[in-house]
Amino acid sequence: MIHEFHNAVRQSVESEKKRSTISKRIVLYSIGEDELLDHGLVSLRLYNTRKYHDVVRICCGKSFAHEALPVGMFYFPSVSEILRLKKLHLD
């Protein structure tokens, strides 16, 4: 079930990136040097909570929590999109 959610997050971001205009479903965020080893810090700055650290990891192309995040610009789903996907795949 959690794998289905992670796959849905990845597919949602990829499909929104392919559109010519960026919708309200995704957010562009730049990961800095201070955030490389702390996925929760990126989640805190994006979503005001650390509980979406797994979404941050998936959107950065990392599979495991111990892997450092790459520096650069990445697209992340909005909070409403995360909640929609959670309801669809985890409830």
C-alpha positions as protocol buffer text, in pm:
chain_id: "A"
residue {
  index: 1
  type: MET
  ca { x: 0 y: 0 z: 0 }
}
residue {
  index: 2
  type: ILE
  ca { x: 274 y: 251 z: 88 }
}
residue {
  index: 3
  type: HIS
  ca { x: 453 y: 158 z: -234 }
}
residue {
  index: 4
  type: GLU
  ca { x: 140 y: 238 z: -432 }
}
residue {
  index: 5
  type: PHE
  ca { x: 126 y: 577 z: -261 }
}
residue {
  index: 6
  type: HIS
  ca { x: 492 y: 649 z: -339 }
}
residue {
  index: 7
  type: ASN
  ca { x: 443 y: 546 z: -702 }
}
residue {
  index: 8
  type: ALA
  ca { x: 134 y: 768 z: -725 }
}
residue {
  index: 9
  type: VAL
  ca { x: 332 y: 1065 z: -586 }
}
residue {
  index: 10
  type: ARG
  ca { x: 606 y: 1008 z: -841 }
}
residue {
  index: 11
  type: GLN
  ca { x: 359 y: 971 z: -1130 }
}
residue {
  index: 12
  type: SER
  ca { x: 162 y: 1279 z: -1023 }
}
residue {
  index: 13
  type: VAL
  ca { x: 470 y: 1501 z: -1016 }
}
residue {
  index: 14
  type: GLU
  ca { x: 600 y: 1364 z: -1346 }
}
residue {
  index: 15
  type: SER
  ca { x: 267 y: 1414 z: -1524 }
}
residue {
  index: 16
  type: GLU
  ca { x: 232 y: 1771 z: -1393 }
}
residue {
  index: 17
  type: LYS
  ca { x: 589 y: 1856 z: -1503 }
}
residue {
  index: 18
  type: LYS
  ca { x: 508 y: 1748 z: -1860 }
}
residue {
  index: 19
  type: ARG
  ca { x: 223 y: 1997 z: -1890 }
}
residue {
  index: 20
  type: SER
  ca { x: 304 y: 2330 z: -2050 }
}
residue {
  index: 21
  type: THR
  ca { x: 180 y: 2527 z: -1748 }
}
residue {
  index: 22
  type: ILE
  ca { x: 256 y: 2441 z: -1388 }
}
residue {
  index: 23
  type: SER
  ca { x: -62 y: 2378 z: -1192 }
}
residue {
  index: 24
  type: LYS
  ca { x: -135 y: 2426 z: -824 }
}
residue {
  index: 25
  type: ARG
  ca { x: -68 y: 2056 z: -771 }
}
residue {
  index: 26
  type: ILE
  ca { x: 312 y: 2088 z: -765 }
}
residue {
  index: 27
  type: VAL
  ca { x: 566 y: 2323 z: -609 }
}
residue {
  index: 28
  type: LEU
  ca { x: 918 y: 2403 z: -726 }
}
residue {
  index: 29
  type: TYR
  ca { x: 1173 y: 2405 z: -443 }
}
residue {
  index: 30
  type: SER
  ca { x: 1551 y: 2442 z: -430 }
}
residue {
  index: 31
  type: ILE
  ca { x: 1735 y: 2208 z: -194 }
}
residue {
  index: 32
  type: GLY
  ca { x: 2028 y: 2378 z: -25 }
}
residue {
  index: 33
  type: GLU
  ca { x: 2349 y: 2255 z: 134 }
}
residue {
  index: 34
  type: ASP
  ca { x: 2199 y: 2254 z: 485 }
}
residue {
  index: 35
  type: GLU
  ca { x: 1921 y: 2015 z: 379 }
}
residue {
  index: 36
  type: LEU
  ca { x: 2125 y: 1739 z: 216 }
}
residue {
  index: 37
  type: LEU
  ca { x: 2104 y: 1491 z: 503 }
}
residue {
  index: 38
  type: ASP
  ca { x: 1776 y: 1604 z: 659 }
}
residue {
  index: 39
  type: HIS
  ca { x: 1471 y: 1510 z: 451 }
}
residue {
  index: 40
  type: GLY
  ca { x: 1249 y: 1626 z: 736 }
}
residue {
  index: 41
  type: LEU
  ca { x: 1391 y: 1979 z: 717 }
}
residue {
  index: 42
  type: VAL
  ca { x: 1288 y: 2006 z: 351 }
}
residue {
  index: 43
  type: SER
  ca { x: 944 y: 1878 z: 448 }
}
residue {
  index: 44
  type: LEU
  ca { x: 926 y: 2134 z: 730 }
}
residue {
  index: 45
  type: ARG
  ca { x: 1013 y: 2420 z: 497 }
}
residue {
  index: 46
  type: LEU
  ca { x: 777 y: 2305 z: 223 }
}
residue {
  index: 47
  type: TYR
  ca { x: 479 y: 2180 z: 422 }
}
residue {
  index: 48
  type: ASN
  ca { x: 531 y: 2320 z: 777 }
}
residue {
  index: 49
  type: THR
  ca { x: 560 y: 1965 z: 911 }
}
residue {
  index: 50
  type: ARG
  ca { x: 827 y: 1694 z: 908 }
}
residue {
  index: 51
  type: LYS
  ca { x: 582 y: 1410 z: 843 }
}
residue {
  index: 52
  type: TYR
  ca { x: 616 y: 1422 z: 462 }
}
residue {
  index: 53
  type: HIS
  ca { x: 988 y: 1333 z: 460 }
}
residue {
  index: 54
  type: ASP
  ca { x: 911 y: 1022 z: 251 }
}
residue {
  index: 55
  type: VAL
  ca { x: 750 y: 1238 z: -19 }
}
residue {
  index: 56
  type: VAL
  ca { x: 1063 y: 1457 z: -26 }
}
residue {
  index: 57
  type: ARG
  ca { x: 1283 y: 1151 z: -64 }
}
residue {
  index: 58
  type: ILE
  ca { x: 1072 y: 1006 z: -347 }
}
residue {
  index: 59
  type: CYS
  ca { x: 1058 y: 1334 z: -539 }
}
residue {
  index: 60
  type: CYS
  ca { x: 1436 y: 1369 z: -521 }
}
residue {
  index: 61
  type: GLY
  ca { x: 1484 y: 1022 z: -666 }
}
residue {
  index: 62
  type: LYS
  ca { x: 1616 y: 861 z: -350 }
}
residue {
  index: 63
  type: SER
  ca { x: 1501 y: 524 z: -219 }
}
residue {
  index: 64
  type: PHE
  ca { x: 1639 y: 514 z: 135 }
}
residue {
  index: 65
  type: ALA
  ca { x: 1632 y: 754 z: 428 }
}
residue {
  index: 66
  type: HIS
  ca { x: 2010 y: 742 z: 477 }
}
residue {
  index: 67
  type: GLU
  ca { x: 2083 y: 872 z: 125 }
}
residue {
  index: 68
  type: ALA
  ca { x: 2183 y: 1236 z: 89 }
}
residue {
  index: 69
  type: LEU
  ca { x: 1956 y: 1457 z: -119 }
}
residue {
  index: 70
  type: PRO
  ca { x: 2105 y: 1617 z: -429 }
}
residue {
  index: 71
  type: VAL
  ca { x: 2144 y: 1994 z: -441 }
}
residue {
  index: 72
  type: GLY
  ca { x: 1919 y: 2157 z: -697 }
}
residue {
  index: 73
  type: MET
  ca { x: 1565 y: 2244 z: -798 }
}
residue {
  index: 74
  type: PHE
  ca { x: 1295 y: 1977 z: -766 }
}
residue {
  index: 75
  type: TYR
  ca { x: 920 y: 1957 z: -805 }
}
residue {
  index: 76
  type: PHE
  ca { x: 712 y: 1844 z: -509 }
}
residue {
  index: 77
  type: PRO
  ca { x: 338 y: 1780 z: -480 }
}
residue {
  index: 78
  type: SER
  ca { x: 128 y: 2034 z: -292 }
}
residue {
  index: 79
  type: VAL
  ca { x: -23 y: 1942 z: 45 }
}
residue {
  index: 80
  type: SER
  ca { x: -366 y: 1904 z: -112 }
}
residue {
  index: 81
  type: GLU
  ca { x: -226 y: 1663 z: -372 }
}
residue {
  index: 82
  type: ILE
  ca { x: -50 y: 1459 z: -102 }
}
residue {
  index: 83
  type: LEU
  ca { x: -371 y: 1435 z: 98 }
}
residue {
  index: 84
  type: ARG
  ca { x: -570 y: 1336 z: -211 }
}
residue {
  index: 85
  type: LEU
  ca { x: -321 y: 1061 z: -296 }
}
residue {
  index: 86
  type: LYS
  ca { x: -309 y: 937 z: 64 }
}
residue {
  index: 87
  type: LYS
  ca { x: -686 y: 912 z: 74 }
}
residue {
  index: 88
  type: LEU
  ca { x: -687 y: 726 z: -255 }
}
residue {
  index: 89
  type: HIS
  ca { x: -407 y: 478 z: -179 }
}
residue {
  index: 90
  type: LEU
  ca { x: -378 y: 447 z: 200 }
}
residue {
  index: 91
  type: ASP
  ca { x: -736 y: 460 z: 328 }
}
